[in-house]
Amino acid sequence: MDVLAGLLDGPRARGAFLLRSILNPPWSLRIQDRAPLTLVAMMRGQAWVIPDHGDAVRLHPGDVAIMRGPDPYTVADDPATPPQVVIQPGQHCTTPEGEPLAQEMALGVRTWGNSPDGSTMMITGTYQMHGEISRRLLAALPALLVLPEDAWDCPLIPLLGDEIVKDEPGQEAVLDRLLDLLLIAVLRAWFSRPEAEAPAWYRAHSDPVVGRALRMLHNNPAHPWTVAALAAGTGVSRASLARRFTDLVGESPMAFLTGWRLAMAADLLRETDATIGAVARQVGYGSSFALSTAFKRVLGVSPQEHRAM
C-alpha cells in the first residue's frame, strides 16, 4: 500500500452523495452543507466556483474541481447570479428563504436541475469524511483545486456519467468505488503538478529509501517497528535513515508511525464495534491501556471519548 492509497483507505466512500445536475442559465447554487470534501466534474457547459474567500474559478467541460470544507461556497453560471438554491447539511435543498426544493427540481434517477435539456451538466460527489486519516489528506489540499481537462487523460468521468443514472442492484457500491477511483486519479494528477506544492509525505514516496520505509509502515502498522528494523529493510544505517526520513517527511520515523497508528485507531473506533483492546492490537499497541495513553497524549481525548463524539 502506498501513502496516498493508505490515506484514502480509511475514509473511502460509503453511500456517498452523488448527483447529476442539469441546468439552464441563470442558475446559482449556494453550498453550505459543511461537507469535508466535494468533487465536481463538468460534463458539458461551463460553471463558476466562487469561494467566500478567494478568487472565483471558471470550469470548462472535462475539468474537475475539489472543494475542501467546511467553509461555504457558490457554484453558478456567472459570479453575478444571485443564489437561487441553498444546499444545507445532509444535502437538504431549499430556496434562500428555506422552502424545500428537492421534489420540484427532480429530473430522474440521481438527476436534478431546472431543465432536462439544460446547457450545463455536472456530476457532484460529496464525501462525509470525519476520520483522522482523512485529516492528514485534507490538510494537504487547498480550499479549492481545479484539474483542467487537458492536464490528464482519464476515462472515469464518462463512466461515472453513464453509471450515475442507473438504478440496479448494488449500484450504490459501484458508484462509491467509481467516486473513489476518480478522487485518487485527480489527486495523483494534481500532486504531480508544480503548483500543487505536494506535501512532504507525498514527495517522500518517490525517494528509494524513505519511500520504501513509508510503504513498510503503511503495509504493516501493527509490526513492532524500530528505526533499526526499518533501516535493515531499506539497506541503510539507522542514522542515515533517521536523518533522511526526517529531512524529507518532516518528522522522525517513529513519530510518523505513531501518528499513522492513532489515525487508523481513530477511524476504527468510529466505524466498527471492535473493543478498544482489539483496535489496539490491530494498530500495533499491546493493550487498551497503551493505546489509551498514546491516544490521550497526542489527541487530547481518550478512545472512549473519541468514540462517543
N, C-alpha and C positions, 0 to 999 in steps of 0.2 A: 504494500500500500504506500503510495507517495503522499507528500504532505497535503496537497490540495484535496486529493480523494479522501484522506483521513479527516480533514476538517469538514468535508461535506457528508461524511458517513453518518454522523450522529443526527443532524437536523434535516435529513432528506425528506422530500415532500411526502406527506401522509394526508391525503384528501385535501391537497392544496386548492385554493380558489383559482379557477381557470375560466376565462370568459372571452368570447369573441365579440367585439364591439363594431357595429356598422353605423356610420354617422354621416349626415349631410350638414354642411355649414349653414348657419353658425352653430357651434356647439362648444361647450366648456364644462369640464368635469373637475370639481374640487375634491381632492383626495385627502381625507383626514382620518383614515382607518387605523393609523398608528402601527401598521404592519412593519416588521423589521426589514423586509426585503420584497421588492416588487420588480418584475421583469415585464417590459412591454416590447413586443415585436411588431413592426409595421408591415402589414401585408400589402396595402395599397394606399395611395393618397399620402397626405402629409399631416403632421401634428407638431405642436409646440409643447415642450415640458417646461413649466415655469416654476422654479423653486421659490419659496418665500424669501430665501436669502441666496442670492447668486444670480447669474445670467440665465436667461431663457435659452433653450437649445431646440433647434428645429430637427425633426425626424423625417427621413425620407423612406421610401419603400426599401425593405431589406435591412434597415437599421434596427438595432436592439438597444434599448435603454434599461439601465438598472438603477432604481431609486432605493437608497438606504434610509429606512425610517429611524425614528417615528415621526419626524417633522412633516407637516403637511406640504402639499404642492398642488399645482393645477396642470391639467392636460387639456389643450384646447386647439381649435383650428387656427386661432390667432391670439396673440397675447392680449389684445384689446377686448376680446369677447368676454363679457361677464359670466361668472359661473351660473349654469342652469341646473346642474345636478351636483349633489354632495354625497360622497361615499363615506359613510360613518363606520366606526368599528364594527366588526362582524360582517362587513360588506353590505350593510344596510343602506339602501339607496333612497334618497329623499330629494325634494326640492330645497332650495336655500331656506324656505320657510318651514321645513320639516315635514311636508306632506310625502307619504310613501310613493315611490315611482316604479318599483320593480316590475309589477304586473303591466303597467301601462306601456313599458318600453321593451317587453319581452318579444323576441323575434324567432324563437325556436330553441332547439337544444343548445344550451350554453351560449346563446346568442342574444344580444341586447343592443338597443340603439333607437334612433329616431327615424330610420328608413331602411327597408330590406335591400335597397339598391344604392345605399349611400356611397359617396365617393371615397370615404376613408374607411379602412378596415384595419383593425389591430387586435392582437391577442395579448391579454393580460394574465400573468401568473403571479400569484401572491403567496409568499411563504409566511407561515406563522412560527418563526424560529425563536425559541426562547432558551435554548441550551447554551451552556458555557462554551462548547466547541464553536458554535456559530459566532460568539462574541469576538474571538480571535480573527475570524474571517471578516466579519463586518467592520472591525476596526481597521482592516487593511484597505477598505473601499472608500472612495469619495462619496459624498452625498448623492451625486448624480454622475454616472458614466454612460457614455454613448459609444457603441461599437458600430462604425459605419459599414454599410453593406459591402463596400469594396475592400474592406480590411481583412476579410476572411471568406472562406468557402465552406458553407455548412448546409447540408440538406435537411436539417432538423426543423426549420421553421415551416416549410411547406408540409412536411409530415405531420407536425403538430396541428397545422391548419386543417388537414384532412381528418385527423382523429378527433378533434375537439367537438365536432358536430355529430359524432356517432353516439348512439345510445344502446350499447351492447353489454353483455355480462363481462365484468372485470374491467370496464372501460376506465374507471377511476384510477385503478392501478397502472394501466397503460399510460394515462395522461400524467400521473405523478412521475413515472420513470422518464417520460419524454421531457418533462419540465426539468428534471434533474440533469439529464444529458445536455439540454440546451444551456442551462446555467453553467455547468462545468466547461462546456465548449466556449461560451462567451468569456468566462473568467480567464481561461487559459489563453485565449487570443488577446484579451485585454492586458494581462500581466506581461505579455511579450512585447508590448508597445512601450517606447521610451517614455511617453508622457504619463504612463501608469504609475511610475515610481513604485514598482512591486516591493512588497515588504521583505525584510531581511530573510525570514524563514522560507520564502518562496525562491528568492535568488540563490540561497544556500543549497537548494535542492540540486542545482546543476554542478556543484562542486564535487569532484570524485571522492573526496574523503568525507566531508561533512554531510553530503547528500546521502552517502551510504549509512552514516551514523543515524541520520534522521529516519531513514527507512527502517533501520533496525528497531528504533524506539517505537515507531508507529506500528510496526508489524507485531510486536510482542511487548506491550507496555507492562504486562504482569511479570516479566522476567526480572530477576534481581540484578539489574544493571549496575555496573560501576564504570568509572572512566576507563579503568584498565581493561575491562571486557570490551567496551566499545573500541578502544584503541587496538586491541588484538583483532577485532573483526574488521577494522579498516586498514590494518597494516602499517600503523604509525605509532609513535611513542605516546604515552599518556600526556606528557607536557605539550607535544605538538598538537594532539587532537584538542585538548582543552583550550589552547590558545587560538587555534584555527576556528573552532566551533564558536567560541565567544566573539571573535572578531566578525564572523560572518552572520551569526544569528542574533547577536546582541545580548545573549545570556549564556551561562555555562550549560554543559550537557545535563547535569543533574537538576538544575533549575528548570530547564525546558521540560525534562521528564516529569518533574513534579507538577508543573502546570498542565501538561497533557493528561496525566493520570487524574488530576482533580477535575479537569474539564469533562473527561469521559464519565467519571463518577457522578458529576452533576447531572449529566444527561440521563444516565441510567436511573438515578433516583427519581427523576421526574417522569420517565417514560415506562418504567417497569414496576412490578410489585416485589422485586427482589429485596431480601433483607439487606440491611446495611453491611452485615458481615459478608454476604455473598457478593455485593458490589465491591467491597474492599478487596476480596480475593481476586476478582476479575480484573481489577486495575493495578494490582501489584502491592497491596497492603496486606500485612499478615493478619490483621484483626480489625474489627469495627472500631476499637479504641484508637488504633494507629491512624485509620482513615479520619476519624472524627477530630483527632488532634491536628492533623495536617489541614483538614478542611477549614477548621475554625481559624487556624493561624493565617492561612492565605486568603480565604474568602470572607472571614469575619462572622460566619454563622455556622451552626452545627449542621450535619447532614439531615437531621430530623427537621430543623427549622427550614432548611432549603427545600425539602420535600413538601412541607406544609405550605410554603409560599406558592 
